[in-house]
Amino acid sequence: MVSALRLEPLLFAAEFGSHRMRIFVDGVDVVAAAYGPGGFCGKPVAGFMPSRLLGPHGLAASQNVREVALGGSDTTEDQLTVQIRQVGSAVIWDRWRMVDIETVVKEGPDVGLSTFRFDARAYASELARATAQADRMWPARSVAELLEAMLWRDGYDQDGGTWVRRYTAIRAPEERPDVVEISYYARDMSGLRYAMPGSYVATFPVVPSDPDHQAQVIAHRLGHEDLKPVSVHRPQQRRR
């Protein structure tokens, strides 16, 4: 039986800290199916970054067998792997493994996924379509990616300066193509706590021209202004 592959890039998905991808085989999200309800220790799971999976060392098939890490959570501790090879006009996925901190916890039939065979031409076509979808640009995405590079250089995910304790996400949601959203923990200026309770989301409008200048302006505001009054506060969720 020939299976059908469908790849759906997730750009700036709220539940992940980076771009991810849904991987469907015959309509089944294989990463979600392998992990089951609850994902990985309650954290959501999906295919890894499109740039990784759609690159030369990702899903691309050849006669040489390669083990490919398909997906997992954002923790970097876990991953679902599969062996990919091309035999004649077929691309074959088999020998599944679930890995947790470099330890194989499930493999083969225990993962719950079978061997899949794809038509090689249809397979290559789907990879090309997904690549075009993942690479599409809009003004806010350009600003967000420039901003992420600036804040990483200046301490993204570590220390945001005077008012920001730590950034948690930089998004350019496709459903709002003219804004950039910055999620962060605010510094407790009293010094009594690591950060203020809950998190904050600041939204910045974006215009089509000069994304580099816009990113610099936003980065300056984040580093020099208390943006809590104009941010949406998200209370800390209680653990159940």
Disulfide bonds with the S-S distance in Angstrom:
none
